[in-house]
Amino acid sequence: MAKRSAGLVTIVCYKAFVASLLMVTSIALLLALKNHQYLEEFSDNYVLEGKSSIINWLVEKILNYNRKTLVFSGTASGIYAIVTAIEAIGLWYEKRWAHILVLILVGISIPPEIYELIRGLSPIKLIVLIVNLGVFWYLLKNFPKHKHS
């Protein structure tokens, strides 16, 4: 296998990182669903100075979601984590379908990201948009040529 470009390795690492974050999010949401009653008790009894406000804020956010929202969010982020991991693996092995899949999914996400920036500018939103534009541009510029047998 040919040596991979630094750009491709960077994109694969980024996709692997995103897949990991999505999977952790999925697991946390689904565990929150399973342990909803325990979280309520935990929020009432947790009294560690300095951190109780952070923990209470997080637990309150989770408790304010209804069960259907937790199931949907946990399942959707798990599915998206799997798709993102498949993208990373496909890109690592330089598969044409992976380039197409990433181009489609990143291309679809750019208009909502721009809309979110218009609604309210934040450093995270701007970084995500810039990274996704960079990934899209790089993969479009370096799209694998069709090999004739």
Backbone bond lengths (Angstrom), bond angles and torsions (degrees), N, CA, C in turn:
res aa  C-N    CA-C-N  psi(-1)  N-CA   C-N-CA  omega(-1)  CA-C   N-CA-C  phi
1 M - - - 1.446 - - 1.534 108.23 -
2 A 1.309 116.62 138.27 1.455 121.89 -178.52 1.530 110.26 -67.86
3 K 1.327 114.47 155.93 1.462 119.54 177.69 1.524 108.88 -65.50
4 R 1.319 115.08 134.83 1.465 120.41 -178.57 1.520 110.29 -80.45
5 S 1.331 115.95 146.63 1.460 120.23 178.46 1.531 109.74 -72.69
6 A 1.318 115.24 156.90 1.463 120.38 179.27 1.533 110.56 -61.99
7 G 1.333 116.74 -36.40 1.455 120.71 179.10 1.516 111.81 -62.74
8 L 1.329 116.19 -44.15 1.460 120.57 -179.90 1.531 110.71 -65.87
9 V 1.321 117.27 -42.69 1.465 121.22 178.66 1.530 109.87 -62.11
10 T 1.326 117.11 -40.70 1.465 121.45 178.30 1.527 110.87 -62.23
11 I 1.333 116.69 -44.45 1.464 120.56 179.76 1.525 110.77 -64.82
12 V 1.320 117.22 -41.25 1.468 120.80 178.40 1.531 109.95 -62.46
13 C 1.324 117.16 -43.62 1.479 120.19 178.49 1.527 110.58 -63.71
14 Y 1.329 117.25 -41.44 1.469 121.69 177.82 1.522 110.17 -61.63
15 K 1.324 117.08 -46.22 1.467 120.84 -179.49 1.530 110.56 -64.78
16 A 1.333 117.43 -39.37 1.470 120.51 178.11 1.525 110.53 -64.75
17 F 1.326 117.16 -40.09 1.466 121.84 177.87 1.528 110.43 -63.58
18 V 1.329 116.86 -45.58 1.470 121.16 179.24 1.528 110.32 -62.90
19 A 1.333 116.84 -42.66 1.470 120.43 178.49 1.523 110.34 -60.72
20 S 1.322 117.31 -40.55 1.472 121.08 178.76 1.527 111.12 -64.26
21 L 1.325 116.76 -45.19 1.467 120.02 178.53 1.524 111.65 -61.98
22 L 1.321 116.33 -42.21 1.461 120.15 179.29 1.524 111.57 -64.58
23 M 1.323 116.79 -39.33 1.464 119.93 179.67 1.525 110.78 -67.48
24 V 1.329 117.51 -41.96 1.468 120.82 177.11 1.529 109.56 -61.91
25 T 1.330 117.13 -42.23 1.462 121.56 177.82 1.522 110.65 -61.15
26 S 1.320 116.74 -45.59 1.452 121.33 179.73 1.525 111.28 -59.94
27 I 1.311 115.91 -47.78 1.465 120.44 -179.83 1.524 110.37 -62.71
28 A 1.325 117.30 -43.53 1.465 120.47 -179.74 1.530 111.52 -62.42
29 L 1.335 116.91 -42.83 1.464 120.00 179.88 1.524 111.55 -66.04
30 L 1.321 116.50 -42.48 1.460 119.36 -179.25 1.535 111.80 -70.96
31 L 1.332 116.78 -33.86 1.475 119.55 174.47 1.523 110.40 -69.13
32 A 1.344 116.00 -36.61 1.467 119.41 176.77 1.523 110.03 -61.97
33 L 1.310 116.38 -38.02 1.464 120.59 178.05 1.524 110.12 -63.79
34 K 1.328 115.37 -46.33 1.458 120.10 -177.82 1.525 111.67 -66.20
35 N 1.322 116.17 -34.72 1.467 121.23 -174.90 1.526 111.85 -109.90
36 H 1.307 117.04 32.72 1.462 121.86 -176.29 1.531 111.26 -57.13
37 Q 1.318 117.83 -46.05 1.475 121.89 -179.77 1.523 110.62 -63.74
38 Y 1.336 117.39 -42.34 1.460 121.36 179.00 1.525 110.24 -62.14
39 L 1.329 117.43 -39.91 1.457 120.52 178.86 1.524 111.49 -63.20
40 E 1.322 116.91 -38.33 1.469 119.84 177.43 1.528 110.43 -62.44
41 E 1.319 116.39 -45.34 1.465 120.46 178.72 1.529 110.68 -64.84
42 F 1.321 116.39 -41.15 1.455 122.25 179.85 1.527 110.54 -60.31
43 S 1.338 116.97 -44.34 1.461 120.45 -178.37 1.522 111.36 -66.07
44 D 1.328 117.28 -30.40 1.465 120.71 179.08 1.528 112.14 -77.29
45 N 1.332 117.91 -29.97 1.460 121.44 -172.26 1.526 114.79 -105.56
46 Y 1.311 119.07 -8.76 1.467 122.05 -175.01 1.525 110.12 -78.92
47 V 1.327 117.39 121.65 1.464 120.06 -176.32 1.538 112.10 -136.73
48 L 1.295 119.92 44.34 1.458 121.86 176.86 1.526 107.94 -83.76
49 E 1.322 116.58 121.17 1.469 121.71 -175.91 1.529 111.33 -57.80
50 G 1.311 116.35 138.85 1.451 122.48 175.70 1.511 114.09 84.82
51 K 1.309 117.08 -33.86 1.459 119.60 -177.37 1.517 112.11 -105.71
52 S 1.315 117.69 -11.56 1.461 119.31 -176.65 1.516 111.84 -62.36
53 S 1.329 118.19 -35.04 1.466 119.16 -179.61 1.526 110.93 -67.61
54 I 1.318 117.60 -38.50 1.471 121.12 178.43 1.523 110.07 -66.74
55 I 1.317 116.29 -48.25 1.465 120.80 -179.82 1.516 110.35 -62.51
56 N 1.331 116.45 -45.82 1.466 120.02 -179.96 1.525 111.49 -61.78
57 W 1.332 117.05 -40.81 1.466 120.32 178.32 1.528 110.09 -60.45
58 L 1.340 116.54 -47.63 1.454 121.35 -179.45 1.524 111.27 -62.46
59 V 1.312 116.62 -47.57 1.466 120.79 -178.95 1.532 110.19 -64.61
60 E 1.320 117.40 -41.56 1.473 120.45 178.85 1.527 110.51 -61.16
61 K 1.331 117.49 -40.63 1.470 120.52 178.06 1.532 110.02 -59.89
62 I 1.317 116.15 -45.98 1.466 120.15 -179.14 1.523 110.52 -66.75
63 L 1.333 117.42 -42.44 1.459 120.70 -177.42 1.527 112.54 -68.03
64 N 1.346 116.84 -24.86 1.464 119.81 -179.72 1.526 112.71 -76.90
65 Y 1.316 117.32 -13.81 1.467 120.05 176.09 1.524 108.65 -82.86
66 N 1.321 116.09 140.75 1.460 116.98 175.91 1.526 108.82 -79.45
67 R 1.303 115.68 167.12 1.467 121.53 -174.61 1.533 112.31 -60.48
68 K 1.332 116.73 -38.97 1.472 119.59 179.96 1.517 111.10 -63.57
69 T 1.328 117.22 -38.30 1.463 121.35 178.67 1.521 110.32 -65.47
70 L 1.335 117.02 -41.84 1.461 120.44 178.20 1.527 111.45 -64.02
71 V 1.333 116.80 -42.67 1.469 120.36 178.96 1.528 109.94 -63.15
72 F 1.335 116.05 -48.89 1.466 119.69 -178.94 1.526 111.02 -61.79
73 S 1.330 117.23 -48.05 1.464 120.92 -177.72 1.528 111.53 -64.36
74 G 1.327 116.71 -43.09 1.460 120.20 179.15 1.513 112.43 -64.97
75 T 1.333 116.28 -42.73 1.464 120.50 179.44 1.526 111.28 -68.51
76 A 1.328 116.55 -44.85 1.471 120.46 -178.99 1.527 111.22 -63.07
77 S 1.334 117.23 -43.30 1.465 118.06 179.63 1.527 111.15 -69.00
78 G 1.325 118.25 -31.45 1.465 120.73 175.15 1.518 112.17 -66.05
79 I 1.327 116.23 -43.91 1.473 120.31 178.26 1.524 110.25 -64.11
80 Y 1.332 116.00 -43.88 1.466 119.07 -179.57 1.531 110.58 -66.37
81 A 1.332 117.96 -33.10 1.464 121.32 175.96 1.525 110.42 -62.74
82 I 1.325 116.47 -41.97 1.473 120.58 179.42 1.529 110.22 -65.54
83 V 1.332 117.01 -44.64 1.475 120.88 178.93 1.526 110.14 -61.61
84 T 1.326 117.06 -42.37 1.465 120.87 179.90 1.525 111.00 -65.83
85 A 1.321 117.91 -38.18 1.465 121.10 176.79 1.529 110.18 -65.77
86 I 1.328 117.02 -39.85 1.470 120.52 176.92 1.527 110.29 -63.21
87 E 1.333 116.76 -40.14 1.468 120.49 176.42 1.528 110.29 -58.77
88 A 1.328 116.21 -47.62 1.468 121.03 -178.09 1.526 110.97 -61.47
89 I 1.317 116.70 -44.10 1.467 120.33 179.49 1.528 110.84 -65.12
90 G 1.327 116.35 -44.64 1.460 120.35 178.27 1.515 112.34 -61.58
91 L 1.331 116.92 -41.15 1.468 120.05 177.61 1.529 110.86 -66.26
92 W 1.335 116.14 -39.33 1.469 119.77 179.46 1.530 110.61 -58.75
93 Y 1.324 115.81 -40.92 1.471 120.20 179.21 1.528 112.29 -88.81
94 E 1.333 115.53 9.92 1.463 123.61 174.93 1.527 112.81 55.00
95 K 1.319 115.03 46.39 1.465 121.02 178.40 1.522 110.02 -85.15
96 R 1.308 115.85 136.99 1.461 122.32 -179.52 1.534 110.75 -61.88
97 W 1.334 117.63 -40.90 1.459 120.94 -179.17 1.521 111.31 -61.89
98 A 1.334 116.97 -32.33 1.463 120.27 179.81 1.525 110.46 -68.68
99 H 1.340 116.12 -40.36 1.470 119.49 176.02 1.529 110.26 -59.77
100 I 1.328 115.91 -44.85 1.463 120.63 -179.65 1.525 110.36 -63.36
101 L 1.338 116.77 -45.68 1.459 121.11 -179.59 1.528 111.28 -60.58
102 V 1.326 117.25 -46.10 1.461 120.76 179.75 1.527 110.63 -64.91
103 L 1.322 116.84 -43.45 1.470 119.79 178.59 1.528 111.21 -59.13
104 I 1.320 117.03 -42.98 1.472 120.59 179.91 1.526 110.56 -65.52
105 L 1.331 116.97 -51.48 1.467 119.97 -175.37 1.525 112.31 -67.88
106 V 1.319 117.48 -39.55 1.468 119.29 177.65 1.526 109.50 -70.61
107 G 1.339 117.15 -40.96 1.461 120.42 178.60 1.515 112.53 -60.71
108 I 1.326 116.42 -39.29 1.470 120.74 178.37 1.535 110.78 -67.25
109 S 1.315 117.24 -32.88 1.471 119.76 -175.57 1.531 113.63 -79.91
110 I 1.322 118.48 -18.12 1.466 120.58 -175.55 1.537 112.97 -65.69
111 P 1.345 121.16 -47.92 1.480 118.50 178.81 1.542 113.98 -58.47
112 P 1.351 119.91 -44.50 1.471 117.56 176.46 1.536 113.04 -63.24
113 E 1.330 117.11 -33.40 1.462 119.73 178.46 1.525 110.35 -66.29
114 I 1.333 116.97 -39.81 1.468 120.63 176.64 1.530 109.88 -64.10
115 Y 1.331 116.37 -43.26 1.466 121.04 177.56 1.529 110.78 -58.81
116 E 1.333 116.76 -44.43 1.461 120.68 179.00 1.522 111.59 -62.63
117 L 1.332 117.09 -37.36 1.464 120.29 177.21 1.524 111.08 -65.95
118 I 1.329 116.70 -37.93 1.459 120.40 178.38 1.526 110.00 -65.38
119 R 1.326 117.02 -38.85 1.475 121.62 179.60 1.523 111.96 -67.39
120 G 1.309 117.46 -31.99 1.464 120.70 -179.54 1.512 110.82 -176.57
121 L 1.308 116.00 117.38 1.462 121.69 -177.59 1.530 109.69 -76.92
122 S 1.329 114.99 132.76 1.461 120.43 172.64 1.525 107.58 -144.98
123 P 1.326 117.01 152.33 1.475 119.67 -178.91 1.533 112.91 -58.57
124 I 1.331 117.82 -39.78 1.468 121.45 -178.99 1.529 110.34 -63.83
125 K 1.333 116.47 -47.27 1.464 120.41 179.95 1.527 110.59 -60.14
126 L 1.330 116.38 -42.41 1.465 120.79 -179.63 1.526 111.11 -65.75
127 I 1.327 117.13 -42.84 1.470 121.21 179.27 1.526 110.57 -63.14
128 V 1.343 117.07 -44.90 1.466 120.53 179.99 1.528 110.38 -61.37
129 L 1.331 117.48 -43.30 1.465 120.52 178.39 1.524 111.23 -62.62
130 I 1.323 117.27 -45.88 1.468 120.73 -179.67 1.527 111.04 -62.77
131 V 1.324 116.81 -44.04 1.471 120.40 179.10 1.528 110.13 -62.29
132 N 1.342 117.40 -46.17 1.464 120.11 -179.31 1.527 111.95 -65.74
133 L 1.334 117.95 -37.81 1.469 120.09 174.73 1.525 110.59 -63.19
134 G 1.336 116.32 -40.16 1.461 120.58 177.90 1.521 112.27 -64.48
135 V 1.331 116.44 -43.55 1.474 121.13 177.97 1.522 109.46 -62.17
136 F 1.324 116.98 -46.65 1.469 121.42 -179.07 1.529 110.60 -60.86
137 W 1.330 116.22 -48.17 1.468 120.45 -179.01 1.530 110.81 -62.41
138 Y 1.335 117.21 -45.90 1.464 120.74 -178.21 1.524 111.40 -61.90
139 L 1.327 117.10 -47.00 1.463 119.81 -177.88 1.528 111.62 -69.02
140 L 1.320 117.29 -34.13 1.462 120.24 176.93 1.528 110.32 -67.78
141 K 1.317 115.95 -42.89 1.477 121.34 179.92 1.530 111.23 -67.14
142 N 1.312 117.46 -35.24 1.466 122.30 -175.83 1.530 111.91 -108.83
143 F 1.317 116.08 33.34 1.457 119.83 -179.06 1.532 109.31 -63.26
144 P 1.337 117.52 131.53 1.472 119.61 -177.07 1.530 111.29 -64.94
145 K 1.293 113.68 136.50 1.464 119.91 178.18 1.525 109.86 -76.51
146 H 1.331 115.49 146.99 1.461 120.57 178.41 1.524 108.87 -68.72
147 K 1.323 116.47 127.69 1.484 121.17 -179.41 1.515 108.72 -94.24
148 H 1.319 116.10 125.78 1.469 121.03 177.08 1.518 109.05 -87.80
149 S 1.309 116.36 137.23 1.475 120.92 -179.70 1.509 110.97 -88.15
